Amino acid sequence: MGETSHAPQRRVQQAAACFKRTWGGLMVLCAGVALLVVLGGCTKVETGASGGLHPWTIPGTMRWADGEEPDNLNPMLSTELLVNDLSAFTMGYFFHFGPHGEPVPDLCVEVPTQANGDISADGRTMRFKLRHGVVWSDGAPFTSRDVAFSVRAIQNPRNNVLTRVGWDLIERVETPDPYTVVFHLRKPYAPFVDKFFTPVGNPAILPEHLLAKYADLNHVAYNQLPVGLGPFVYTAWRRGNEVEMAANPRYWGGAPGLKHVIFKIIPDANTVLTQVRTHELDVDVRVPSNEVPQVRSLPDVRTVSIVSNSFRHLDFNLARPALRDLRVRQAVAHAVDREAIWAKVYHRVGVVGDSPFPSSSWAYAQHLRGYGYDLGAAARLLDAAGWRMGSDGLRRKDGKTLRLELAGNTGNPLLDSTVLIIESSFKRLGIALDYKRYPTPLLFGSYAAGGIVATGKYDLTIYAWQLQPDPDLSNLLACKSVPPYGQNYVRYCNPAFDRLQEDADTHYDRARRRSDLVEEQHILAHDVPWIVISNIEEVFAANPDLKGLAPDLDETFWNAAHLST
């Protein structure tokens, strides 16, 4: 969802949905009753040094933590970045993405291109060649029928998938043999390879033999401990405590480097930090920026960092009358002291910028119009928009006070600190700010579930999106993507933006696409549907005995089978 974050003080943006993250990091969910869900059984793990490992390392085991409880473990029905991380161990995709954002074949044996003939000259037909000899973790064979079924599941209006943008371009799917899938598109769609059945696209391939009998997948037992195609299998989900995985003996790639993976649910950030220090955890995923200086100073802890495809932003709800006025949005942009937020709240971790894309992206636009912190300019814009300062220090227009409600998630001190900085500037500017906090599942719930952001019950909100390797923003900003049809939560609609995005999406020439996307970013910088606060630098703390951890722009555990202790 996103920038998909954590617990109270830790972390929370497809044909492909983006993963949504809360201001601190992944989406925080409420822990339910202490229900033990077990598949197979648990294995007791013995501790002790072995093979030159430190004494705190459990050979063959990786322990990691986050503050959130997953809503479910079926990535087709979730936009949580946490579920994406878990699914990297257990689920199967056409491709993962390597260190430089390049597709790495998983269930496919090669990447379709026009050069190798797997993408037609007109860009409307794509052929994917599947790996032979792959079976589901329950032993059933994996075939092209599973892919076709998964497409139907996403397109099924009864299923609570977050978006069908892009998937609605699939006219039909052919399965000429068990190892070939042919997609026929209504029109060319350049992001297809990067988005469809990839981890950053969210929906994994699902088993037809287990799920075809259901009218919808929203509440089936499968979602609790999914059968998958990855190097690991779920063995238990102890609600409010942990999720356990074991090596998949049927994995097509052979035995993974680890035997056990234990994901701990630890809502308290201080407890996570303590367990990093005491080596009860082998990896801390996306360390909150306020903890980064301390974590980097810990002995016997290795840190890895990367400026990711995630960006923090303040969203405007353009359906609200006051915020339809561009001058008001520009004034607010001038009143958000991004440098102060970056320095005081995030300890200078990350990059303050104006583009949602990191500078490493081929679509990154330089020299965008920025809105530096300037309360004088903000005041002049509000005056021009008819919002006059009153004797009580508040601005009014036509008898109405300029009062904005900022919706946030509970238990998020990083967001609380950010709001304090914004509130101070708003007060000087004459804008009344009401800060309303909601439980994270309610704030970021789906449109069907009445989520605050999805249904537009806010003026301003702050969170983060994790974007995909392909720089396609149509699901977030196209007119057609306003909920319930997509994740255009800001309710932005500019035909000029849509034309550029359409052109970028329907052509495979990168130079042409880059030209479209750069112009698109200049339009966004003018229109201000959101304020880009910073591009997120992801920091990971790891046990030095954990080998293979190499998070990239898009995935933390893209090489899960090759991790080892």
MARSE-830796 format. One line per 3 residues: number of its first residue (from 1); for each residue z, x, y of C-alpha. Coordinates in steps of 0.02 Angstrom, whole numbers, plus 50000, padded with zeros to 5 digits. Example, Ala and Ser with C-alpha at 12.3 -4.5 7.8 and 13.67 -1.06 7.14 Angstrom:
2
1	50390 50615 49775 | 50357 50684 49947
***
This chain:
565
1	50000 50000 50000 | 49985 50081 50058 | 50077 50237 50115
4	50102 50183 49934 | 50417 50214 49990 | 50588 50253 49936
7	50752 50184 49930 | 50856 50150 50077 | 50832 50315 50158
10	50693 50380 50051 | 50513 50335 50025 | 50396 50172 50006
13	49957 50083 50053 | 49564 49924 49814 | 49422 49872 49746
16	49542 49966 49786 | 49698 49933 49873 | 49784 50065 49973
19	49960 50105 49925 | 50094 50040 50041 | 50238 50152 50084
22	50389 50114 50189 | 50430 50223 50337 | 50536 50343 50238
25	50420 50361 50090 | 50389 50227 49930 | 50421 50044 49932
28	50602 50005 49896 | 50631 49860 49779 | 50787 49768 49734
31	50866 49812 49569 | 50878 49663 49454 | 51004 49627 49320
34	51043 49768 49201 | 50912 49715 49074 | 50865 49841 48941
37	50682 49833 48892 | 50645 49944 48744 | 50487 49983 48649
40	50512 50085 48493 | 50677 50163 48538 | 50758 50304 48632
43	50771 50483 48577 | 50924 50586 48616 | 50875 50746 48706
46	50974 50905 48678 | 51005 51023 48824 | 51015 51211 48826
49	50918 51364 48876 | 50768 51410 48771 | 50623 51530 48787
52	50685 51610 48946 | 50719 51446 49034 | 50864 51422 49152
55	51018 51344 49069 | 50996 51180 49163 | 50820 51151 49096
58	50795 51032 48950 | 50649 51104 48851 | 50504 50982 48841
61	50582 50859 48965 | 50548 50819 49147 | 50671 50717 49250
64	50625 50645 49418 | 50690 50508 49531 | 50653 50385 49666
67	50757 50255 49753 | 50655 50105 49708 | 50649 49989 49560
70	50469 49951 49512 | 50417 49770 49528 | 50321 49790 49366
73	50232 49931 49275 | 50057 49856 49273 | 49960 49948 49409
76	49835 49807 49423 | 49971 49697 49496 | 50062 49825 49604
79	50025 49926 49760 | 50181 50033 49749 | 50149 50218 49754
82	50289 50237 49626 | 50192 50132 49499 | 50041 50241 49533
85	50146 50396 49493 | 50214 50319 49333 | 50042 50260 49279
88	49973 50437 49290 | 50077 50472 49134 | 50039 50316 49034
91	49876 50233 49088 | 49692 50274 49073 | 49562 50288 49211
94	49381 50337 49228 | 49434 50488 49331 | 49582 50575 49409
97	49563 50684 49564 | 49584 50871 49566 | 49656 50991 49696
100	49509 50969 49815 | 49486 50782 49793 | 49349 50803 49665
103	49338 50677 49521 | 49405 50748 49357 | 49340 50651 49204
106	49473 50559 49105 | 49400 50416 49002 | 49224 50455 49063
109	49135 50612 49008 | 49043 50643 49172 | 49036 50582 49352
112	48890 50463 49388 | 48769 50525 49521 | 48592 50487 49572
115	48548 50666 49522 | 48599 50640 49340 | 48520 50468 49333
118	48682 50371 49309 | 48663 50291 49481 | 48497 50204 49510
121	48381 50252 49653 | 48424 50091 49744 | 48611 50123 49721
124	48644 49955 49640 | 48662 50005 49457 | 48792 50127 49391
127	48813 50188 49214 | 48978 50260 49151 | 48980 50354 48986
130	49146 50336 48897 | 49236 50464 48792 | 49225 50440 48603
133	49375 50431 48488 | 49499 50361 48615 | 49629 50236 48555
136	49762 50135 48643 | 49942 50190 48619 | 49962 50050 48491
139	49817 50120 48388 | 49681 49995 48435 | 49512 50073 48480
142	49465 50087 48664 | 49288 50026 48700 | 49177 49968 48841
145	49239 49791 48808 | 49408 49841 48882 | 49322 49895 49042
148	49225 49732 49055 | 49384 49633 49022 | 49477 49729 49158
151	49342 49687 49285 | 49358 49503 49240 | 49547 49514 49258
154	49531 49584 49434 | 49403 49453 49482 | 49509 49313 49407
157	49580 49217 49557 | 49735 49173 49457 | 49791 49354 49449
160	49897 49417 49593 | 49795 49572 49629 | 49814 49628 49809
163	49630 49636 49849 | 49460 49608 49771 | 49365 49698 49908
166	49226 49795 49823 | 49258 49714 49655 | 49173 49560 49726
169	49014 49664 49738 | 49002 49676 49548 | 48869 49552 49497
172	48885 49582 49311 | 48946 49710 49186 | 48846 49758 49032
175	48915 49845 48878 | 48761 49899 48779 | 48870 49996 48658
178	49056 50037 48637 | 49039 50194 48743 | 48930 50137 48888
181	48971 50025 49035 | 48838 49974 49161 | 48887 49895 49326
184	48759 49793 49422 | 48806 49778 49606 | 48748 49652 49732
187	48715 49795 49852 | 48742 49984 49854 | 48923 50036 49871
190	48952 50221 49900 | 49142 50218 49873 | 49122 50144 49699
193	49147 50303 49597 | 49302 50357 49694 | 49382 50186 49695
196	49348 50093 49534 | 49466 50125 49389 | 49540 50280 49470
199	49726 50305 49506 | 49701 50294 49693 | 49606 50132 49666
202	49760 50065 49577 | 49694 49953 49438 | 49698 50044 49273
205	49595 49991 49124 | 49688 49859 49023 | 49681 49816 48837
208	49574 49664 48798 | 49649 49645 48625 | 49822 49613 48699
211	49784 49518 48859 | 49625 49416 48837 | 49725 49266 48774
214	49816 49239 48940 | 49752 49130 49082 | 49832 49252 49203
217	49929 49414 49190 | 50060 49388 49324 | 50211 49364 49213
220	50162 49425 49041 | 50281 49536 48944 | 50149 49673 48944
223	50189 49711 49126 | 50362 49776 49080 | 50307 49912 48958
226	50117 49923 48960 | 50018 49991 48815 | 49903 50123 48889
229	49783 50266 48861 | 49877 50407 48945 | 49967 50560 48874
232	50134 50467 48870 | 50199 50297 48815 | 50337 50193 48890
235	50488 50184 48776 | 50618 50098 48885 | 50648 50022 49055
238	50832 50003 49093 | 50836 49897 49248 | 50923 49981 49392
241	50942 50141 49292 | 50788 50227 49222 | 50617 50218 49143
244	50586 50328 48991 | 50422 50394 48922 | 50380 50496 48768
247	50227 50596 48718 | 50088 50485 48653 | 50047 50544 48475
250	49878 50455 48489 | 49824 50532 48654 | 49642 50586 48647
253	49680 50751 48734 | 49805 50811 48606 | 49991 50838 48626
256	50045 50848 48809 | 50151 50992 48870 | 50306 50883 48886
259	50390 50779 48752 | 50492 50667 48866 | 50482 50606 49045
262	50633 50520 49121 | 50616 50428 49286 | 50785 50390 49365
265	50814 50249 49488 | 50934 50320 49617 | 50945 50216 49777
268	51056 50339 49870 | 50961 50485 49948 | 51116 50594 49951
271	51135 50573 49764 | 50954 50626 49737 | 50981 50779 49845
274	51140 50821 49750 | 51049 50808 49584 | 50912 50922 49648
277	51045 51048 49698 | 51136 51034 49531 | 50972 51037 49433
280	50998 50866 49355 | 50823 50829 49417 | 50669 50934 49383
283	50566 50865 49525 | 50599 50767 49684 | 50440 50677 49734
286	50405 50663 49920 | 50565 50733 49992 | 50614 50637 50150
289	50571 50744 50300 | 50751 50746 50363 | 50800 50832 50200
292	50658 50957 50196 | 50745 51100 50289 | 50895 51088 50173
295	50790 51076 50015 | 50685 51226 50065 | 50845 51329 50079
298	50910 51286 49906 | 50918 51429 49781 | 50822 51409 49619
301	50719 51265 49688 | 50532 51281 49715 | 50449 51178 49852
304	50267 51126 49860 | 50192 51040 50011 | 50025 50967 50063
307	49961 50863 50210 | 49907 50711 50112 | 49793 50562 50134
310	49943 50463 50198 | 49976 50419 50378 | 50119 50333 50469
313	50071 50198 50591 | 50134 50059 50700 | 50037 49898 50670
316	49999 49763 50796 | 49979 49584 50738 | 49822 49539 50835
319	49846 49355 50795 | 49992 49351 50918 | 49934 49296 51094
322	50013 49438 51194 | 49943 49570 51077 | 49765 49505 51084
325	49756 49586 51256 | 49692 49763 51235 | 49789 49820 51389
328	49953 49769 51310 | 49914 49866 51152 | 49862 50018 51253
331	50022 50005 51354 | 50127 50002 51196 | 50030 50152 51131
334	50076 50249 51289 | 50258 50196 51265 | 50277 50265 51088
337	50335 50445 51101 | 50255 50512 50944 | 50305 50692 50978
340	50488 50640 50994 | 50478 50541 50831 | 50397 50688 50742
343	50526 50812 50807 | 50687 50711 50805 | 50661 50597 50656
346	50542 50696 50545 | 50599 50872 50588 | 50422 50927 50630
349	50361 50891 50454 | 50185 50821 50459 | 50049 50823 50591
352	50042 50715 50748 | 49864 50653 50765 | 49751 50510 50815
355	49646 50491 50657 | 49706 50407 50498 | 49617 50544 50402
358	49689 50719 50381 | 49592 50860 50462 | 49538 50917 50288
361	49438 50756 50262 | 49249 50766 50280 | 49259 50606 50384
364	49389 50671 50508 | 49340 50642 50690 | 49389 50769 50820
367	49420 50733 51004 | 49473 50554 50983 | 49543 50462 51132
370	49730 50480 51121 | 49873 50388 51202 | 49999 50516 51256
373	50174 50467 51303 | 50155 50402 51481 | 50266 50260 51541
376	50180 50260 51711 | 50011 50226 51631 | 50092 50096 51519
379	50169 50006 51670 | 50002 50002 51761 | 49916 49927 51609
382	50048 49791 51593 | 50037 49753 51779 | 49848 49736 51762
385	49873 49619 51615 | 49982 49505 51722 | 50150 49553 51647
388	50259 49578 51801 | 50430 49658 51804 | 50573 49539 51845
391	50738 49573 51930 | 50822 49573 51760 | 50716 49718 51702
394	50602 49614 51590 | 50418 49575 51611 | 50354 49398 51618
397	50188 49309 51627 | 50164 49123 51650 | 50351 49101 51628
400	50357 49191 51461 | 50453 49352 51430 | 50361 49497 51350
403	50466 49500 51193 | 50404 49582 51034 | 50479 49576 50860
406	50469 49733 50755 | 50485 49697 50569 | 50556 49834 50459
409	50640 49856 50291 | 50827 49860 50264 | 50919 50019 50221
412	50794 50137 50303 | 50884 50252 50425 | 50725 50350 50466
415	50645 50190 50526 | 50805 50143 50617 | 50800 50309 50711
418	50617 50284 50753 | 50649 50111 50822 | 50788 50178 50933
421	50664 50297 51015 | 50537 50159 51040 | 50669 50036 51101
424	50727 50157 51236 | 50550 50171 51306 | 50520 49984 51294
427	50679 49951 51392 | 50621 50063 51534 | 50452 49978 51529
430	50521 49800 51532 | 50477 49748 51354 | 50611 49659 51253
433	50612 49723 51074 | 50692 49627 50931 | 50712 49732 50775
436	50717 49621 50622 | 50747 49696 50450 | 50698 49618 50284
439	50722 49669 50102 | 50572 49775 50058 | 50504 49656 49925
442	50500 49519 50056 | 50430 49627 50195 | 50287 49693 50090
445	50267 49551 49967 | 50095 49483 49930 | 50016 49344 50031
448	50042 49224 49886 | 50226 49273 49879 | 50251 49245 50066
451	50267 49428 50115 | 50312 49450 50298 | 50175 49576 50337
454	50041 49496 50229 | 50069 49323 50304 | 50078 49390 50482
457	50257 49344 50524 | 50282 49492 50640 | 50225 49566 50806
460	50246 49750 50764 | 50286 49840 50603 | 50295 50020 50547
463	50253 50091 50376 | 50121 50205 50302 | 49961 50194 50203
466	49903 50314 50071 | 49714 50314 50082 | 49589 50353 49947
469	49476 50504 49925 | 49331 50403 49994 | 49365 50367 50178
472	49326 50182 50170 | 49434 50076 50285 | 49352 49908 50251
475	49497 49842 50149 | 49617 49878 50293 | 49513 49831 50445
478	49356 49731 50403 | 49348 49552 50462 | 49326 49492 50282
481	49487 49579 50228 | 49613 49475 50324 | 49741 49410 50196
484	49730 49332 50071 | 49565 49424 50045 | 49621 49601 50081
487	49749 49711 50168 | 49693 49688 50348 | 49871 49648 50399
490	49835 49683 50582 | 49707 49540 50584 | 49580 49654 50669
493	49401 49594 50680 | 49265 49690 50772 | 49085 49661 50717
496	49037 49835 50781 | 49165 49914 50665 | 49106 49805 50521
499	48924 49855 50547 | 48967 50040 50542 | 49078 50019 50389
502	48943 49918 50302 | 48815 50054 50336 | 48934 50189 50275
505	48972 50092 50117 | 48792 50056 50071 | 48719 50231 50089
508	48751 50381 49980 | 48698 50514 50106 | 48859 50598 50164
511	48790 50653 50334 | 48744 50474 50376 | 48911 50410 50313
514	49005 50539 50415 | 48912 50488 50574 | 48959 50306 50544
517	49141 50346 50506 | 49164 50460 50657 | 49096 50325 50772
520	49208 50201 50684 | 49361 50306 50724 | 49313 50312 50908
523	49303 50121 50909 | 49476 50110 50830 | 49547 50233 50957
526	49485 50117 51094 | 49534 49952 51014 | 49707 50008 50955
529	49738 49888 50810 | 49869 50015 50757 | 49947 50173 50825
532	49928 50323 50712 | 50095 50412 50726 | 50068 50558 50609
535	49980 50618 50453 | 50111 50641 50319 | 50154 50809 50245
538	50215 50779 50068 | 50351 50899 50010 | 50401 50912 49827
541	50555 51002 49762 | 50543 51067 49585 | 50636 51159 49450
544	50552 51331 49442 | 50541 51307 49253 | 50426 51156 49277
547	50251 51223 49254 | 50090 51143 49313 | 50155 51039 49459
550	50010 51041 49583 | 50006 50882 49689 | 49846 50856 49785
553	49787 50746 49928 | 49784 50592 49817 | 49893 50611 49662
556	50058 50690 49619 | 50037 50695 49430 | 49848 50702 49411
559	49872 50833 49274 | 50020 50749 49188 | 49965 50806 49015
562	49978 50988 49069 | 50154 50985 49142 | 50283 51079 49040
565	50459 51148 49038
***
